[in-house]
Amino acid sequence: MPGFICRIGSASGEVFQQEVMGIDAGSVSKQLEDKGYTVFSVKAQRPWEQYLSIFSPKRKSVKMATFITFNQEFSALVNAGLPILTAIELLLQRKRSPLFQRMLEDVRDEVKTGASLSQAFANRGDYFPKLYPATIASGERTGEIVKVIKRYLFYMETVQAIKKKLTSAMIYPAILLTMSIGLIVLLMTVIVPKFAALFMGAGAQLPMITRIVLSVSWVFQKGWPFGLAACFAAPVVIKMINAKPGGKLKLAKLRMKIPVFGTNIQRYNIAQFSRTLGTLVSGGIPLVQALDIVADAMSNELFKVELKKARNRVLEGESLWASLEATGIVTPLAVEMVQVGEATGALSDMLEQVSNFYDQELGTAVERFMALLEPLVLVIMAVLIAFVVLSVYMPLFSMYNLVSG
C-alpha cells in the first residue's frame, strides 16, 4: 500500500505533517477528515522517500505510567462529582511530560468546542492507546464513565504486570548469553592468535582440532567487520520488509513458524486479543465494533489481518466462535471457551478466563525455557572452552615430546 505525506491541522489549531498509508489520495483525505482533522494537502511519497522514511524516528506516544496515573486521578475527580472539563483543567495544573501536557490541552480545547471526550482522545491519533477512546465512548453512552475507566485501568495494570514479569524473566538469560558471546570473541580474537603465532614459529604438524580452532579464530579476526555490518543491516532489512506491502504479514507468519517461539507468540496474542475484546464487550460495545477496535490494536500483523476477516464474518451473521475457528490462528481450546461463553451469555467472563489461562501458560513456558536455557548455555560454554583448551595443549604436548625425544 503506498504512503502519502499529509499536511493536516487538529481542532486545537496545531498544524503538522504525518505519513499515512492508503489506496489513493482521496481515501487518505477522507480517512483523516473522519478523525476530525483539517486536510491541507495530500502528496504521494516517491519510492526513494518511502525508503528514507524507514530511518526516520518513530512518532512518540505518551508514557504508559503517566497515562495510568492521569486516569487514576481523573476518575477520582469525576467520581467526586466534578464536571469533565473542570477535572481536566485541574489535572493540567500538574506538571507532566511536555508531550502529554500538550495532548491534554488539545483534548480540553476540543471538548470546549462541543466534541465528546472519546472523540477528542481519538483525534490525537497514535499518541494514546487505540482501546482508550472506545472505552470512554462506552462510558459516555451508558453514563458510567468512572466505571469504564476503572475497568480500563485494571486492564492496563494487568497488561503492564505481565510485560514486567516477562521482561524480568529475560534479564538474567540475556546477561548470561552476552557474557558467553563476549568470552568466545575474547578467546578467538586474543588468546588463540597468540598461540597460533607460537605454533607457526615452531613449524610443527598441528592436529585437526587445532587447525579447526585456528580457522575459526581467523574468521573472527578477519570477518568481524562483516559481522558488525550484518548486525547493523539486519534491523534495516527488517524495516524495509515491513515497509513493503504485505511485508509485515510475511514476517508475522515466519515468526509463528519458529519452533517453541511461535507457540508462545500465539499464546501471547490470544491472551491480548481475549483480554481486550472482553474489556470492550463488558463495557457494552457491540461485538462487531469491538472486533474492529481489537484488530487495530493488535501488535501482530497476522492476528490483525485474521481478526478483520473474523469481524466481517460476524457482520454477515456468523457466530464469533465459528469466525475465530475459521482464522486458524486461535487454538481449539480458546474457540471452545468462546463457544461456551456465547451459548451461556457470559462471553466477557469466558474471554477473561481465556486470557488468564494463556497468560499462565505463557508464564509457565517462559519459566521452563529459562530454567533449561541456563544449564544449556553453561554446558555449551564448557564444551567450547574444553575444545579450545584441547586445541591449544595438544600441539604443546607434541612439541614437548619432540624436544624430550
Secondary structure, 3 states (H helix, E strand, C coil): CCEEEEEEECCCCCEEEEEEECCCHHHHHHHHHHCCCEEEEEEECCHHHHHHHHHCCCCCCCCHHHHHHHHHHHHHHHHCCCCHHHHHHHHHCCCCCHHHHHHHHHHHHHHHCCCCHHHHHHCCHHHCCCHHHHHHHHHHHHCCHHHHHHHHHHHHHHHHHHHHHHHHHHHHHHHHHHHHHHHHHHHHHHHHHHHHHHHHHHCCCCCHHHHHHHHHHHHHHHHHHHHHHHHHHHHHHHHHHHHCCCHHHHHHHHHHCCCCHHHHHHHHHHHHHHHHHHHHHHCCCCHHHHHHHHHHHCCCHHHHHHHHHHHHHHHCCCCHHHHHHHHCCCCHHHHHHHHHHHHHCCHHHHHHHHHHHHHHHHHHHHHHHHHHHHHHHHHHHHHHHHHHHHHHHHHHHHHHHHHHC
